[in-house]
Amino acid sequence: MRIFVTGASGWLGSALVPELIDAGHQVIGLARSDSSAAALTAAGAEVVRGTLDDLDVLGTATAAADGVIHLAFKHDIAFTGDYQGAAEADRRAVDTFADALAGTDRPFVLASGLVGLKSGQVSTERDMPMVNGTPASLRSATATAARALASRGVRSSVVRLSPTCHGEGDNGFMAHLVATARAKGVSGYLGDGNQRWPAVHRLDAARLFRLAVEKAPAGAVLHGVAEEGIALRDIAEVIGRHLGVPTASVAPEAAAEHFTWLSDFVALDSPASNALTRELLDWRPTHPGLLEDLDKGHYFRTPATAS
């Protein structure tokens, strides 16, 4: 298939592109910069220049493709105060993909998230997020709309990714926790540290997206989860050991100062199952788990700056 991928040069996209090409697909990647375009060309993908705001570009590229995988999200503005703006831009892009794919039975795979789906309980693919008009729920509403495209003749599916999609080169949640521990001189966890985060290695996640575009049924919800839930205290202890700093509890009233933009996330207990996804697509994660990946040391080689 000719597959149009947004976010193709990003953290997950840079693993997905070779996964797709090795499986015999052609990849057309959206690139918003010269460096992104060069990376995609080097990886063997075709390049379409543009951003999520270039709706005409998105529509044209989608119409010329056999399927779409939408990974891109404006994380740069989402985590610096304008989550609503990022979510609204995402919805406009998804609506554009929908109009171009309607009635074709072609696949559309949307990357979404698991954080906060069902606090304190193990979420399954059958659990649906609350959509209540808050900025955070706007992305959930987009995922719901994407699933509903099945009624418009689109083989749509949603992959809910673990809050930490880890691996060498990660600059997300784990890298921020490491940078914070380095900067503060203590590896912190919130309260008792029993909050659980599901996790998945990015290479396992890339394979799941490839399987989804190839064969996920219309309206499917898939969980990009390799490990159901890892306690934040366990994560903090590994980080502290590698940095040679103590591990300690952070009081809720001090969370914003200590964890900055990650403070809301560290309060969430969001374990999740992958049983239905494994059964539906025969997806079997094979790469290292999060704690094993942290113990490999690559998160601690290049100091990052907490922000």
MIDO-274658 format. One line per 8 residues: number of its first residue (from 1); for each residue x, y, z of N, C-alpha, C. Coordinates in steps of 0.02 Angstrom, whole numbers, plus 50000, padded with zeros to 5 digits. Layout:
N
NUM) X,Y,Z,X,Y,Z,X,Y,Z  ...
END
This chain:
307
1) 50041,49940,50000,50000,50000,50000,50044,50063,50000  50016,50116,49973,50046,50183,49980,50014,50214,50042  50054,50226,50094,50028,50248,50158,50055,50317,50174  50009,50363,50184,50026,50431,50204,50032,50434,50280  50089,50457,50304,50102,50458,50376,50118,50529,50398  50079,50555,50446,50098,50618,50477,50140,50603,50539  50183,50650,50556,50229,50636,50611,50280,50583,50593  50293,50576,50528,50335,50521,50504,50408,50527,50525
9) 50431,50587,50539,50501,50595,50559,50508,50602,50635  50453,50595,50671,50454,50603,50743,50478,50541,50780  50467,50543,50846,50492,50489,50889,50464,50421,50869  50399,50415,50861,50369,50352,50842,50372,50343,50766  50361,50397,50730,50361,50392,50657,50426,50367,50628  50482,50386,50659,50547,50365,50633,50558,50291,50643  50519,50259,50687,50520,50186,50693,50469,50155,50647  50413,50189,50637,50360,50162,50595,50379,50160,50521
17) 50412,50212,50497,50429,50214,50425,50468,50152,50403  50524,50134,50436,50559,50073,50415,50517,50010,50426  50475,50009,50478,50431,49952,50489,50384,49942,50429  50357,49996,50403,50312,49991,50346,50349,49972,50282  50406,50004,50271,50445,49991,50210,50470,49919,50210  50493,49894,50267,50517,49825,50271,50461,49775,50257  50399,49796,50269,50341,49752,50256,50316,49759,50185  50350,49799,50144,50333,49805,50074,50288,49864,50055
25) 50275,49908,50102,50233,49966,50088,50275,50025,50064  50242,50071,50028,50272,50135,50011,50248,50187,50062  50293,50230,50083,50276,50280,50133,50282,50350,50104  50231,50390,50115,50232,50461,50099,50229,50498,50165  50281,50533,50183,50285,50565,50248,50276,50640,50245  50237,50667,50291,50229,50739,50297,50289,50768,50333  50319,50820,50303,50378,50852,50332,50368,50927,50334  50380,50956,50393,50372,51028,50400,50438,51066,50398
33) 50494,51031,50393,50559,51064,50392,50606,51028,50344  50660,51061,50327,50710,51031,50284,50742,50970,50317  50754,50975,50382,50786,50918,50416,50739,50858,50418  50675,50869,50429,50627,50814,50428,50623,50783,50359  50622,50825,50307,50620,50799,50239,50681,50757,50223  50739,50781,50245,50801,50743,50232,50801,50676,50268  50775,50675,50330,50773,50612,50368,50726,50562,50334  50669,50586,50309,50622,50541,50276,50651,50514,50210
41) 50684,50557,50173,50715,50535,50111,50768,50482,50124  50808,50494,50176,50861,50446,50194,50831,50379,50215  50771,50380,50244,50738,50319,50267,50703,50282,50210  50699,50313,50151,50668,50281,50094,50596,50301,50082  50573,50354,50114,50504,50377,50105,50500,50434,50055  50442,50442,50025,50428,50502,49985,50409,50558,50034  50418,50620,50012,50407,50677,50056,50352,50722,50029  50306,50741,50074,50258,50794,50060,50272,50849,50110
49) 50286,50909,50085,50301,50965,50129,50237,50998,50153  50234,51011,50219,50176,51045,50247,50171,51032,50322  50120,51062,50352,50107,51054,50424,50034,51032,50433  50015,51020,50495,49946,51001,50510,49896,51057,50493  49921,51117,50487,49876,51173,50469,49865,51179,50394  49904,51143,50354,49897,51146,50281,49845,51094,50259  49782,51110,50268,49730,51061,50257,49724,51040,50184  49738,51086,50138,49736,51067,50066,49790,51014,50052
57) 49849,51023,50081,49903,50975,50071,49883,50907,50100  49854,50907,50160,49833,50844,50192,49781,50809,50149  49732,50847,50124,49679,50817,50084,49705,50787,50019  49749,50822,49986,49777,50798,49922,49819,50735,49933  49861,50736,49984,49903,50678,49998,49860,50617,50018  49807,50628,50055,49763,50574,50076,49728,50543,50016  49704,50585,49971,49667,50561,49912,49712,50518,49868  49777,50530,49869,49824,50493,49828,49852,50431,49862
65) 49831,50419,49924,49859,50363,49962,49808,50307,49969  49834,50248,49986,49791,50190,49999,49771,50186,50073  49801,50227,50114,49784,50228,50185,49823,50283,50220  49802,50300,50280,49832,50355,50318,49845,50332,50390  49904,50350,50416,49919,50342,50487,49936,50411,50514  49896,50433,50562,49903,50501,50588,49935,50500,50657  50000,50515,50659,50038,50516,50721,50049,50587,50747  50050,50636,50703,50070,50703,50721,50020,50736,50770
73) 50048,50774,50816,50008,50814,50863,50053,50872,50884  50023,50929,50896,50063,50988,50913,50084,50986,50987  50129,50939,51003,50151,50932,51072,50187,50995,51096  50219,51031,51050,50257,51090,51071,50212,51142,51103  50151,51151,51077,50107,51200,51108,50062,51167,51161  50050,51101,51153,50006,51067,51200,50034,51068,51271  50100,51061,51277,50131,51057,51343,50162,51122,51365  50145,51177,51330,50168,51243,51351,50109,51290,51360
81) 50050,51261,51371,49993,51303,51390,49935,51306,51342  49942,51278,51282,49887,51282,51234,49865,51213,51209  49846,51170,51257,49823,51103,51238,49761,51108,51194  49717,51155,51210,49656,51162,51171,49672,51178,51098  49719,51223,51087,49738,51240,51019,49766,51180,50982  49806,51140,51016,49835,51080,50984,49780,51030,50967  49733,51021,51014,49678,50973,51002,49632,50997,50946  49620,51061,50942,49577,51087,50889,49610,51080,50820
89) 49675,51091,50817,49711,51081,50754,49710,51008,50733  49716,50964,50782,49713,50893,50769,49645,50873,50740  49591,50901,50769,49524,50884,50745,49513,50909,50674  49538,50968,50658,49532,50993,50589,49568,50946,50540  49626,50923,50559,49663,50877,50516,49625,50812,50506  49598,50784,50561,49560,50721,50556,49498,50730,50513  49464,50785,50520,49405,50798,50477,49425,50801,50404  49484,50828,50390,49509,50830,50321,49523,50761,50295
97) 49556,50720,50335,49569,50650,50315,49502,50614,50302  49454,50626,50345,49390,50592,50340,49355,50609,50275  49355,50671,50256,49321,50692,50195,49355,50661,50133  49421,50654,50136,49457,50627,50078,49450,50551,50074  49437,50518,50130,49434,50444,50131,49363,50417,50129  49313,50459,50140,49244,50436,50145,49223,50395,50084  49194,50337,50097,49168,50295,50044,49220,50253,50008  49282,50253,50031,49335,50217,49996,49352,50150,50027
105) 49331,50137,50089,49350,50078,50128,49425,50074,50140  49459,50130,50133,49531,50131,50146,49543,50140,50221  49601,50118,50246,49614,50122,50318,49637,50192,50340  49616,50210,50399,49639,50270,50434,49654,50250,50506  49716,50261,50528,49736,50243,50596,49756,50307,50632  49725,50318,50689,49737,50378,50729,49774,50360,50793  49826,50398,50808,49861,50390,50873,49824,50431,50925  49807,50399,50980,49775,50433,51036,49811,50412,51100
113) 49781,50426,51159,49815,50412,51220,49774,50375,51271  49808,50349,51322,49777,50309,51375,49772,50345,51442  49812,50398,51451,49816,50429,51517,49748,50453,51540  49730,50433,51601,49668,50457,51631,49605,50425,51605  49611,50372,51565,49551,50342,51536,49505,50314,51589  49533,50280,51638,49492,50249,51691,49535,50246,51754  49535,50298,51793,49581,50304,51849,49571,50250,51901  49627,50219,51921,49626,50170,51974,49604,50101,51955
121) 49584,50090,51894,49562,50025,51870,49596,50009,51804  49600,49945,51789,49631,49924,51726,49583,49938,51669  49603,49981,51624,49562,49997,51565,49569,49944,51512  49515,49931,51476,49517,49886,51419,49498,49925,51357  49505,49893,51300,49488,49925,51237,49413,49941,51232  49372,49911,51275,49300,49924,51274,49281,49987,51313  49326,50011,51354,49312,50071,51394,49318,50134,51350  49269,50178,51357,49269,50239,51318,49284,50299,51362
129) 49321,50348,51336,49339,50406,51376,49280,50453,51387  49284,50492,51440,49234,50542,51453,49248,50603,51409  49197,50627,51376,49202,50687,51335,49158,50740,51367  49189,50789,51400,49151,50837,51440,49165,50910,51422  49198,50921,51365,49209,50989,51343,49273,51020,51369  49309,50987,51413,49372,51015,51437,49425,51008,51382  49478,51050,51383,49530,51045,51332,49558,50974,51325  49570,50941,51382,49599,50874,51380,49553,50823,51345
137) 49487,50834,51352,49440,50786,51323,49428,50797,51248  49453,50853,51223,49444,50866,51151,49478,50813,51109  49536,50790,51131,49571,50738,51094,49533,50672,51097  49501,50659,51154,49460,50599,51159,49401,50603,51111  49372,50663,51104,49316,50672,51058,49338,50660,50986  49399,50679,50970,49425,50666,50903,49433,50591,50890  49456,50555,50941,49462,50482,50934,49394,50450,50924  49344,50474,50960,49276,50448,50952,49251,50461,50881
145) 49264,50521,50855,49244,50538,50787,49280,50495,50736  49343,50480,50749,49381,50438,50703,49351,50368,50699  49333,50340,50756,49302,50274,50756,49236,50274,50718  49199,50329,50724,49134,50334,50691,49139,50338,50615  49199,50349,50589,49208,50352,50517,49192,50285,50484  49189,50233,50524,49169,50168,50496,49101,50173,50462  49058,50216,50487,48991,50224,50457,48994,50264,50392  49051,50295,50378,49059,50333,50316,49103,50296,50265
153) 49112,50232,50275,49151,50193,50227,49225,50201,50234  49249,50211,50296,49321,50214,50309,49338,50158,50358  49392,50122,50345,49414,50070,50391,49457,50103,50445  49424,50137,50490,49459,50176,50540,49474,50136,50603  49529,50152,50635,49546,50122,50699,49584,50173,50740  49584,50164,50805,49618,50209,50851,49666,50168,50894  49729,50190,50896,49779,50158,50939,49790,50204,50998  49770,50181,51057,49782,50218,51118,49851,50200,51145
161) 49896,50248,51143,49965,50235,51162,49975,50244,51237  50020,50204,51264,50041,50211,51333,50071,50280,51345  50067,50306,51406,50096,50372,51419,50172,50373,51410  50204,50316,51418,50274,50314,51401,50286,50263,51346  50304,50290,51288,50324,50250,51231,50400,50258,51229  50435,50209,51257,50505,50218,51274,50553,50186,51225  50617,50202,51233,50669,50175,51190,50725,50226,51184  50780,50206,51152,50837,50251,51146,50820,50311,51103
169) 50835,50371,51128,50819,50433,51093,50755,50466,51117  50720,50434,51164,50658,50461,51191,50670,50530,51223  50626,50578,51207,50630,50643,51238,50563,50661,51271  50525,50610,51291,50459,50620,51319,50459,50617,51395  50408,50582,51422,50397,50580,51494,50457,50554,51533  50486,50499,51510,50542,50470,51546,50602,50517,51546  50616,50547,51488,50672,50593,51484,50661,50653,51530  50599,50675,51537,50585,50732,51581,50595,50712,51654
177) 50574,50652,51673,50584,50630,51741,50659,50625,51757  50698,50600,51710,50770,50595,51719,50800,50665,51727  50781,50711,51682,50807,50779,51684,50788,50814,51749  50727,50802,51772,50705,50833,51834,50745,50807,51893  50755,50741,51896,50794,50711,51950,50866,50738,51950  50894,50746,51892,50962,50773,51886,50964,50845,51911  50914,50884,51890,50914,50955,51909,50899,50966,51983  50854,50926,52011,50833,50935,52081,50878,50898,52131
185) 50917,50850,52105,50959,50812,52151,50921,50759,52189  50860,50744,52167,50819,50693,52199,50772,50664,52146  50764,50599,52146,50718,50566,52100,50651,50559,52135  50603,50600,52114,50541,50604,52150,50484,50563,52121  50437,50547,52165,50374,50517,52145,50320,50551,52187  50259,50551,52164,50206,50587,52198,50174,50543,52253  50169,50571,52313,50136,50535,52367,50170,50469,52382  50129,50414,52381,50158,50348,52395,50190,50316,52333
193) 50182,50348,52275,50214,50323,52214,50181,50261,52185  50121,50245,52206,50087,50185,52181,50049,50196,52116  50050,50257,52091,50018,50270,52026,50050,50228,51972  50009,50196,51932,50034,50150,51881,50027,50179,51811  50080,50172,51772,50079,50192,51702,50091,50131,51658  50048,50120,51609,50065,50070,51558,50124,50095,51516  50158,50049,51484,50217,50067,51445,50222,50022,51384  50256,50048,51333,50269,50008,51273,50333,50033,51240
201) 50373,49987,51216,50433,50006,51178,50411,50033,51110  50446,50084,51086,50423,50115,51023,50426,50067,50964  50471,50018,50964,50473,49971,50908,50413,49924,50909  50390,49906,50969,50329,49866,50974,50269,49908,50953  50268,49973,50972,50214,50017,50952,50212,50026,50876  50270,50032,50846,50273,50040,50773,50243,49979,50738  50258,49920,50763,50230,49860,50733,50154,49859,50741  50129,49883,50797,50056,49884,50807,50023,49930,50756
209) 50052,49988,50743,50023,50033,50693,50024,50001,50624  50078,49965,50608,50081,49931,50543,50026,49878,50537  50017,49839,50590,49964,49788,50589,49895,49821,50584  49887,49878,50617,49822,49912,50616,49805,49936,50545  49852,49966,50511,49837,49991,50444,49826,49933,50395  49858,49877,50409,49850,49819,50365,49784,49783,50376  49762,49775,50439,49706,49729,50449,49659,49744,50507  49666,49800,50541,49618,49814,50595,49549,49826,50566
217) 49497,49797,50595,49429,49807,50569,49405,49878,50583  49357,49900,50544,49330,49967,50551,49302,49978,50621  49320,50034,50650,49295,50052,50717,49334,50022,50774  49390,49989,50761,49427,49955,50813,49463,50004,50859  49466,49985,50923,49507,50021,50972,49562,49973,50993  49624,49997,50989,49682,49955,51003,49723,49988,51059  49753,49947,51101,49794,49973,51155,49868,49960,51142  49905,50015,51134,49977,50011,51127,50009,50003,51196
225) 50000,49944,51224,50021,49929,51293,50060,49863,51292  50121,49865,51316,50159,49804,51325,50158,49782,51398  50160,49832,51443,50158,49819,51515,50098,49855,51544  50057,49820,51581,49993,49845,51605,50000,49906,51650  50048,49907,51694,50056,49963,51739,50119,49957,51781  50161,50008,51779,50223,50009,51818,50218,50066,51868  50230,50051,51931,50224,50101,51983,50277,50156,51974  50256,50218,51983,50302,50274,51974,50359,50272,52025
233) 50346,50244,52084,50400,50238,52132,50455,50191,52105  50436,50137,52072,50485,50092,52043,50526,50127,51989  50493,50168,51949,50528,50206,51898,50577,50255,51930  50553,50290,51982,50596,50339,52016,50657,50306,52047  50648,50246,52073,50705,50212,52105,50759,50193,52055  50739,50171,51996,50789,50155,51944,50825,50219,51923  50787,50273,51914,50818,50336,51894,50867,50360,51947  50846,50357,52010,50889,50379,52064,50953,50338,52068
241) 50948,50273,52058,51006,50229,52061,51056,50247,52006  51031,50259,51946,51076,50275,51891,51108,50344,51898  51072,50391,51927,51099,50459,51935,51138,50467,51999  51132,50418,52044,51165,50424,52108,51134,50477,52153  51068,50484,52149,51032,50533,52191,50980,50495,52231  50958,50523,52288,50907,50488,52328,50839,50488,52294  50798,50440,52314,50729,50436,52291,50684,50459,52348  50636,50502,52333,50594,50529,52386,50525,50547,52362
249) 50477,50546,52408,50409,50566,52393,50405,50642,52386  50363,50664,52340,50348,50735,52331,50275,50746,52351  50263,50792,52396,50195,50806,52420,50153,50836,52363  50088,50821,52362,50045,50848,52309,50050,50923,52300  50056,50960,52355,50058,51033,52349,50124,51058,52319  50174,51014,52316,50239,51033,52286,50248,51004,52217  50198,50968,52191,50205,50932,52127,50218,50980,52069  50181,51035,52065,50188,51080,52008,50258,51110,52005
257) 50286,51127,52063,50353,51155,52064,50405,51102,52046  50395,51041,52070,50445,50989,52059,50441,50960,51988  50382,50940,51967,50375,50905,51904,50358,50950,51845  50343,51013,51856,50323,51063,51806,50265,51035,51763  50273,51034,51696,50216,51017,51653,50192,50945,51662  50234,50903,51693,50215,50833,51702,50175,50822,51767  50164,50874,51805,50133,50865,51872,50064,50835,51869  50024,50852,51820,49957,50823,51815,49960,50749,51797
265) 50009,50730,51758,50014,50661,51735,50038,50614,51790  50085,50638,51832,50111,50593,51884,50058,50577,51937  50003,50614,51938,49950,50601,51986,49902,50546,51962  49909,50526,51900,49860,50479,51870,49881,50407,51879  49833,50366,51899,49841,50294,51904,49801,50263,51848  49835,50244,51794,49800,50225,51732,49824,50159,51702  49820,50104,51739,49840,50040,51709,49794,50021,51652  49819,49983,51605,49779,49964,51547,49799,49896,51520
273) 49750,49861,51494,49759,49794,51466,49770,49797,51391  49804,49747,51364,49811,49741,51291,49781,49675,51265  49741,49641,51307,49718,49574,51290,49678,49572,51225  49632,49619,51216,49590,49618,51156,49631,49635,51094  49680,49680,51102,49723,49698,51045,49765,49639,51023  49794,49604,51072,49834,49545,51055,49792,49492,51019  49731,49483,51042,49687,49433,51011,49667,49454,50941  49651,49518,50932,49626,49541,50868,49678,49541,50813
281) 49740,49563,50830,49791,49572,50779,49851,49525,50786  49848,49481,50836,49904,49436,50850,49969,49477,50860  49962,49531,50897,50018,49575,50913,50052,49550,50976  50116,49538,50973,50153,49512,51031,50214,49556,51043  50212,49601,51093,50270,49642,51108,50330,49599,51126  50388,49616,51098,50448,49575,51107,50508,49614,51133  50503,49680,51135,50561,49721,51154,50562,49733,51229  50618,49759,51255,50626,49766,51327,50570,49807,51360
289) 50552,49788,51422,50506,49828,51461,50538,49892,51485  50497,49935,51516,50521,50001,51534,50579,49999,51584  50573,49962,51639,50627,49962,51688,50691,49932,51660  50683,49880,51619,50742,49851,51586,50774,49901,51538  50731,49938,51503,50756,49988,51456,50793,50044,51493  50765,50066,51549,50799,50116,51590,50867,50090,51614  50869,50027,51631,50932,49998,51656,50985,49991,51602  50966,49997,51539,51016,49995,51486,51061,50057,51487
297) 51037,50111,51518,51079,50169,51528,51073,50225,51478  51040,50214,51422,51041,50267,51371,51003,50330,51391  50956,50324,51438,50921,50384,51461,50967,50430,51502  51024,50406,51522,51067,50444,51568,51132,50466,51536  51141,50453,51471,51204,50470,51439,51211,50544,51422  51158,50574,51396,51161,50644,51376,51115,50685,51421  51142,50727,51462,51099,50766,51507,51048,50807,51468  50984,50802,51488,50931,50842,51460,50913,50896,51510
305) 50878,50947,51488,50858,51001,51531,50785,50996,51548  50767,50996,51612,50698,50996,51632,50667,51064,51617  50605,51064,51593,50572,51127,51576,50502,51127,51601
END
